[in-house]
Amino acid sequence: MHHYYSLTEEEIMIKEVARKFAEERVKPVRQELDEKGEFPHELMKEIADLDLLRVFIPEEYEGLGMGIMGMSIATEEIARIDGAVAICYAANGLGATPIILYGNEEQKKKYLPRVASGEMTAAFALTEPEAGSDASNVKTRAVKDGDHYILNGNKIFITNGGEADVYVVIASTSPERGARGLSAFIVEKGTPGFSFGKKENKMGIRASTTRELVFEDCKVPAENLLGKEGFGFIITMKTFDKTRVGVAAQALGIAQGAFEEAANYAKTRVQFGKKIIEFQGIQFMLADMATQIEAARALTYTAARYVDSGAKDIGKISAMAKMYASDVAMKVTVDAVQIFGGYGYMKEYPVEKMMRDAKITQIYEGTNQIQRLVIASHIIKEAMGSE
């Protein structure tokens, strides 16, 4: 459908590369990856070899400089086949974004080319047992000690946890200051005092590793502080403003894949002597699904373009895109299972997996309730005339 969206030649090329990879390499193994819940090391290596990790890295750090739009296009195409592999990919964008936005020259030169080449996998670590939606409630502590910070605490539900080589970790440097006391640190795997805890057994996106991070007197060099002390909350919010569009793209891809499966099934399945696609009830379901997907795509691509334009007020549209696309993904995948009938409930068919994978897109990088709060806060500001 990309002819609606005036994609550049480079964007169309990335779309085609990602689609071919997903169809040829991911599709044959997606069911097995889901059942085993194993991180797709081989596939991630191939993603790197195809230069897809360069897409969201700026050109001056050996990237392709295609921004959130490029990342979204690639994520959507991979998610159309497998939402889990798509997030193993996109989480690198999430992990690299704070470094792109707030890293100094040394930090950018040290890490971004290695993420671009696939030498290093990236991750972002905010969530804790008592801090998810309430990002300001982070309990992980970072105490300055000479030319190091000493980190103590636990992070949970971290995408690419244990697999990633470099983590942007949010910790509190001044607990009495709440949200204003948070700071961001670049922590490398293998740093003494940094280990991994429980690997989660998830409903969906099972090939994506979600794991606990444990910091026990972990010594992080002071030069690994991102931005300044007290910037952690701002870094988190500015990162999510951009990367939420990637979640929208993941949701969009899952919805597109489920729709295609449902439409193809409906034209072959015969009941009452007719292909079920000939029944108006099924036609109307497919018409609604297709329309909602196209609306989600228009909003997602618009948000991606706006984010990449360098505009400041990107929070509202990125929240809208994430919220809408993920709600569409959930509805479309549920309807796809319905169109398949009893077969839709069976593991041999891909739509039950798509339905399980869709659910998380309504939850992570800010639940859709939080997205509504974000959108509302912008509406209130606009109404008060302060924006």
C-alpha positions as CSV (number, residue, x, y, z in Angstrom):
1,M,0.0,0.0,0.0
2,H,3.0,2.3,0.1
3,H,2.0,4.1,-3.0
4,Y,-0.3,6.2,-0.8
5,Y,2.5,7.5,1.3
6,S,5.1,9.0,-1.1
7,L,7.9,7.0,0.3
8,T,11.4,7.8,-0.9
9,E,13.3,5.4,-3.1
10,E,15.5,4.6,-0.1
11,E,12.5,3.9,2.1
12,I,11.0,1.6,-0.5
13,M,14.3,-0.2,-0.7
14,I,14.4,-0.7,3.1
15,K,10.7,-1.9,3.0
16,E,11.6,-4.5,0.3
17,V,14.7,-5.7,2.1
18,A,12.8,-6.1,5.4
19,R,9.9,-7.8,3.7
20,K,12.0,-10.3,1.8
21,F,14.0,-11.1,5.0
22,A,10.7,-11.6,6.9
23,E,9.1,-13.8,4.3
24,E,12.1,-16.0,3.5
25,R,14.0,-16.2,6.8
26,V,11.5,-15.5,9.6
27,K,8.3,-17.1,8.4
28,P,9.7,-20.7,8.3
29,V,10.8,-20.5,11.9
30,R,8.3,-18.2,13.6
31,Q,6.2,-20.9,15.1
32,E,9.3,-22.8,16.5
33,L,10.7,-19.5,17.9
34,D,7.4,-18.8,19.6
35,E,7.1,-22.3,21.1
36,K,10.7,-22.5,22.4
37,G,10.8,-18.8,23.5
38,E,14.4,-18.5,22.2
39,F,16.1,-15.3,21.2
40,P,16.7,-15.4,17.4
41,H,20.5,-14.9,17.4
42,E,20.9,-16.1,13.8
43,L,18.2,-13.8,12.5
44,M,19.6,-10.8,14.4
45,K,23.0,-11.5,12.7
46,E,21.2,-11.5,9.3
47,I,19.4,-8.3,10.2
48,A,22.8,-6.7,10.9
49,D,24.3,-8.1,7.6
50,L,21.3,-6.6,5.7
51,D,22.3,-3.2,7.2
52,L,18.8,-2.8,8.8
53,L,20.4,-1.8,12.1
54,R,22.0,1.2,10.3
55,V,18.6,2.6,9.4
56,F,18.0,4.5,12.7
57,I,21.6,5.5,13.4
58,P,22.7,9.0,12.1
59,E,25.0,9.0,9.1
60,E,28.0,10.5,10.9
61,Y,28.0,7.4,13.1
62,E,28.0,4.9,10.3
63,G,24.2,4.8,10.0
64,L,21.8,5.4,7.1
65,G,20.2,8.4,8.9
66,M,16.7,7.3,8.0
67,G,15.3,8.2,11.5
68,I,12.1,6.9,13.0
69,M,10.5,6.6,9.6
70,G,13.1,4.2,8.4
71,M,12.9,2.2,11.7
72,S,9.1,2.1,11.5
73,I,9.0,0.8,7.9
74,A,11.5,-2.0,8.7
75,T,9.7,-2.8,12.0
76,E,6.3,-2.9,10.3
77,E,7.5,-5.3,7.6
78,I,9.2,-7.7,10.1
79,A,6.2,-7.5,12.4
80,R,3.9,-8.5,9.6
81,I,5.5,-11.9,9.8
82,D,6.6,-12.0,13.4
83,G,6.0,-9.3,16.1
84,A,8.7,-10.9,18.3
85,V,11.6,-10.7,15.9
86,A,10.4,-7.2,15.1
87,I,10.9,-6.1,18.7
88,C,14.3,-7.7,19.0
89,Y,15.1,-5.4,16.1
90,A,13.3,-2.3,17.2
91,A,14.5,-2.5,20.9
92,N,18.0,-1.6,19.5
93,G,16.4,1.6,18.3
94,L,15.0,2.2,21.7
95,G,18.4,1.5,23.4
96,A,20.3,3.7,20.9
97,T,17.9,6.7,20.9
98,P,18.9,8.2,24.3
99,I,22.6,8.0,23.2
100,I,21.6,9.7,19.9
101,L,19.7,12.4,21.7
102,Y,21.8,13.1,24.8
103,G,25.2,11.3,24.2
104,N,28.3,13.5,24.0
105,E,30.7,13.0,21.1
106,E,32.8,10.4,22.8
107,Q,29.8,8.3,23.8
108,K,28.2,8.5,20.4
109,K,31.5,7.5,18.6
110,K,32.0,4.7,21.0
111,Y,28.6,3.0,20.8
112,L,26.6,4.1,17.8
113,P,28.8,2.6,15.1
114,R,28.8,-0.7,16.9
115,V,25.0,-0.7,17.2
116,A,24.8,0.2,13.5
117,S,27.0,-2.8,12.5
118,G,25.3,-5.2,14.9
119,E,28.5,-5.7,16.9
120,M,26.5,-4.4,19.9
121,T,22.9,-5.0,20.7
122,A,21.2,-2.2,22.7
123,A,18.5,-2.1,25.4
124,F,16.8,0.5,27.5
125,A,16.1,-0.2,31.2
126,L,13.5,1.8,33.1
127,T,10.9,-0.6,34.6
128,E,11.2,-1.9,38.1
129,P,8.8,-3.8,40.4
130,E,7.4,-0.5,41.7
131,A,8.1,1.8,38.7
132,G,6.4,1.1,35.4
133,S,3.8,3.7,34.4
134,D,5.0,5.7,37.4
135,A,8.5,6.3,35.9
136,S,9.4,8.8,38.7
137,N,9.3,6.0,41.3
138,V,12.6,4.5,40.3
139,K,14.4,2.9,43.3
140,T,17.7,1.8,41.6
141,R,20.3,4.0,43.2
142,A,23.5,5.5,41.7
143,V,26.0,7.0,44.2
144,K,29.0,9.0,43.0
145,D,32.3,7.6,44.2
146,G,35.3,9.4,42.8
147,D,35.4,8.7,39.0
148,H,32.7,6.1,39.2
149,Y,29.0,5.7,40.1
150,I,28.0,2.7,42.2
151,L,24.6,1.3,41.1
152,N,22.3,-0.9,43.3
153,G,18.9,-2.1,42.4
154,N,16.8,-4.3,40.0
155,K,15.2,-3.7,36.7
156,I,12.4,-6.0,35.4
157,F,10.7,-6.8,32.1
158,I,13.7,-5.5,30.1
159,T,13.5,-6.2,26.4
160,N,16.8,-7.7,25.0
161,G,17.8,-8.2,28.7
162,G,20.8,-10.5,28.9
163,E,21.2,-10.5,25.1
164,A,22.1,-6.8,24.8
165,D,25.7,-5.6,25.2
166,V,24.9,-2.0,26.1
167,Y,22.1,-0.8,28.4
168,V,20.8,2.7,29.1
169,V,19.8,2.4,32.7
170,I,17.7,4.9,34.6
171,A,18.7,5.3,38.3
172,S,18.2,7.8,41.0
173,T,21.2,10.0,42.0
174,S,19.1,12.2,44.3
175,P,16.1,10.2,45.7
176,E,14.8,13.3,47.6
177,R,14.2,15.0,44.3
178,G,11.9,12.4,42.8
179,A,11.6,12.6,39.1
180,R,14.2,15.4,39.0
181,G,16.7,13.2,40.8
182,L,16.8,10.5,38.1
183,S,19.9,10.1,35.9
184,A,20.7,7.9,32.9
185,F,23.8,5.7,32.6
186,I,25.3,3.6,29.8
187,V,26.2,0.3,31.3
188,E,28.0,-2.5,29.4
189,K,27.3,-6.1,29.8
190,G,30.2,-7.7,31.8
191,T,30.6,-4.7,34.1
192,P,31.4,-6.2,37.6
193,G,28.3,-6.2,39.8
194,F,25.9,-6.3,36.8
195,S,24.1,-9.6,36.4
196,F,20.9,-11.0,35.0
197,G,18.0,-12.5,36.9
198,K,14.7,-14.1,35.9
199,K,13.9,-14.6,32.2
200,E,10.1,-14.1,31.8
201,N,7.8,-16.7,30.3
202,K,5.5,-14.6,28.3
203,M,2.1,-14.8,26.6
204,G,3.3,-13.3,23.4
205,I,6.4,-12.0,21.6
206,R,8.1,-15.1,23.1
207,A,11.2,-15.0,21.0
208,S,12.0,-11.6,22.4
209,T,13.9,-12.0,25.6
210,T,12.5,-10.1,28.6
211,R,14.7,-10.3,31.6
212,E,15.6,-8.9,35.0
213,L,18.7,-6.8,35.4
214,V,20.5,-6.9,38.8
215,F,22.9,-4.3,40.0
216,E,25.0,-5.1,43.2
217,D,27.6,-2.5,43.9
218,C,28.0,-2.2,40.1
219,K,30.9,0.3,39.3
220,V,30.0,2.4,36.2
221,P,32.6,4.9,35.0
222,A,31.5,8.5,35.6
223,E,32.0,9.3,31.9
224,N,29.1,6.9,31.2
225,L,26.6,9.4,32.7
226,L,24.3,10.4,29.8
227,G,23.6,14.2,29.7
228,K,23.8,15.5,33.3
229,E,22.7,14.3,36.7
230,G,19.0,14.9,37.0
231,F,18.3,14.5,33.3
232,G,17.1,10.9,33.6
233,F,13.4,11.6,33.5
234,I,13.6,14.0,30.6
235,I,15.8,11.6,28.7
236,T,13.2,8.8,29.2
237,M,10.3,11.0,28.1
238,K,12.1,12.4,25.1
239,T,13.2,8.9,24.1
240,F,9.6,7.5,24.3
241,D,8.2,10.5,22.4
242,K,10.3,9.2,19.4
243,T,10.3,5.4,19.9
244,R,6.6,5.0,20.6
245,V,6.2,5.4,16.9
246,G,8.2,2.2,16.5
247,V,5.7,0.4,18.8
248,A,2.9,1.8,16.6
249,A,4.7,0.3,13.6
250,Q,5.1,-3.0,15.3
251,A,1.4,-3.1,16.1
252,L,0.6,-2.0,12.5
253,G,2.6,-4.8,11.1
254,I,1.0,-7.4,13.3
255,A,-2.4,-6.2,12.2
256,Q,-1.5,-6.2,8.5
257,G,-0.2,-9.8,8.8
258,A,-3.3,-11.0,10.6
259,F,-5.6,-9.3,8.1
260,E,-3.8,-10.9,5.1
261,E,-4.1,-14.3,6.7
262,A,-7.8,-13.8,7.4
263,A,-8.5,-12.6,3.9
264,N,-6.6,-15.5,2.3
265,Y,-8.4,-18.0,4.5
266,A,-11.8,-16.5,3.8
267,K,-11.3,-17.0,0.0
268,T,-10.5,-20.7,0.4
269,R,-12.7,-21.9,3.3
270,V,-16.1,-23.2,2.1
271,Q,-19.2,-23.4,4.2
272,F,-22.9,-23.7,3.1
273,G,-21.5,-24.4,-0.4
274,K,-19.8,-21.0,-0.7
275,K,-16.4,-19.5,0.1
276,I,-16.9,-17.6,3.3
277,I,-15.5,-14.4,1.7
278,E,-18.8,-14.4,-0.3
279,F,-20.8,-13.8,2.9
280,Q,-21.5,-10.2,3.6
281,G,-20.9,-10.7,7.4
282,I,-17.3,-11.7,6.6
283,Q,-16.9,-9.0,3.9
284,F,-17.9,-6.3,6.4
285,M,-15.4,-7.6,9.0
286,L,-12.6,-7.5,6.4
287,A,-13.7,-4.0,5.2
288,D,-13.5,-2.7,8.8
289,M,-10.2,-4.4,9.5
290,A,-8.6,-3.0,6.3
291,T,-9.9,0.6,7.0
292,Q,-8.7,0.6,10.6
293,I,-5.3,-0.7,9.5
294,E,-5.0,2.0,6.8
295,A,-6.0,4.7,9.3
296,A,-3.4,3.4,11.8
297,R,-0.8,3.4,9.0
298,A,-1.6,7.0,8.0
299,L,-1.3,8.1,11.6
300,T,1.9,6.1,12.2
301,Y,3.7,7.4,9.1
302,T,2.5,11.0,9.8
303,A,3.9,10.7,13.3
304,A,7.2,9.3,12.1
305,R,7.6,12.1,9.5
306,Y,6.8,14.7,12.1
307,V,9.2,13.2,14.7
308,D,12.0,13.2,12.1
309,S,11.2,16.8,11.1
310,G,12.9,18.0,14.2
311,A,9.7,19.5,15.6
312,K,9.6,19.9,19.4
313,D,5.9,19.1,20.1
314,I,6.0,15.5,19.0
315,G,4.5,13.9,22.2
316,K,0.9,14.1,21.3
317,I,1.0,12.6,17.8
318,S,3.4,9.9,18.8
319,A,1.1,8.9,21.7
320,M,-1.9,8.9,19.4
321,A,-0.1,6.7,16.9
322,K,1.0,4.2,19.5
323,M,-2.4,4.1,21.2
324,Y,-4.5,3.9,18.1
325,A,-2.3,1.4,16.2
326,S,-2.1,-1.0,19.2
327,D,-5.8,-0.9,19.8
328,V,-6.3,-1.6,16.1
329,A,-3.8,-4.5,16.3
330,M,-5.7,-6.1,19.2
331,K,-9.1,-5.7,17.5
332,V,-7.9,-6.9,14.1
333,T,-6.1,-10.0,15.4
334,V,-9.1,-11.0,17.5
335,D,-11.3,-10.6,14.4
336,A,-8.8,-12.6,12.3
337,V,-9.0,-15.5,14.8
338,Q,-12.8,-15.3,14.5
339,I,-12.8,-15.5,10.7
340,F,-10.7,-18.7,11.0
341,G,-13.3,-20.1,13.4
342,G,-12.1,-23.2,15.3
343,Y,-8.9,-23.3,13.3
344,G,-8.0,-19.9,14.5
345,Y,-7.6,-21.2,18.0
346,M,-5.1,-23.8,16.9
347,K,-1.3,-23.5,17.0
348,E,-0.9,-24.7,13.4
349,Y,-2.4,-21.4,12.2
350,P,-0.5,-18.2,12.8
351,V,-3.4,-15.9,13.9
352,E,-3.6,-17.1,17.5
353,K,0.1,-16.1,17.9
354,M,-0.6,-12.7,16.3
355,M,-3.4,-12.1,18.8
356,R,-1.0,-13.0,21.7
357,D,1.7,-10.8,20.2
358,A,-0.6,-7.8,19.7
359,K,-1.6,-7.5,23.4
360,I,1.8,-6.3,24.6
361,T,1.7,-3.3,22.1
362,Q,-1.1,-1.9,24.3
363,I,1.1,-2.2,27.4
364,Y,4.7,-1.4,26.8
365,E,6.4,2.0,26.2
366,G,3.5,3.4,28.2
367,T,0.2,1.7,28.6
368,N,-2.6,3.0,26.5
369,Q,-4.1,4.6,29.6
370,I,-0.8,6.5,30.0
371,Q,-1.0,7.5,26.3
372,R,-4.4,9.0,26.9
373,L,-3.0,11.0,29.8
374,V,-0.2,12.2,27.6
375,I,-2.6,13.2,24.8
376,A,-4.9,14.9,27.3
377,S,-2.1,16.9,28.9
378,H,-1.3,18.3,25.5
379,I,-5.0,19.1,24.8
380,I,-5.1,20.9,28.2
381,K,-2.0,22.9,27.4
382,E,-3.4,23.9,24.0
383,A,-6.7,24.8,25.5
384,M,-5.0,27.0,28.1
385,G,-3.1,28.7,25.3
386,S,0.3,27.9,26.7
387,E,1.6,26.0,23.7
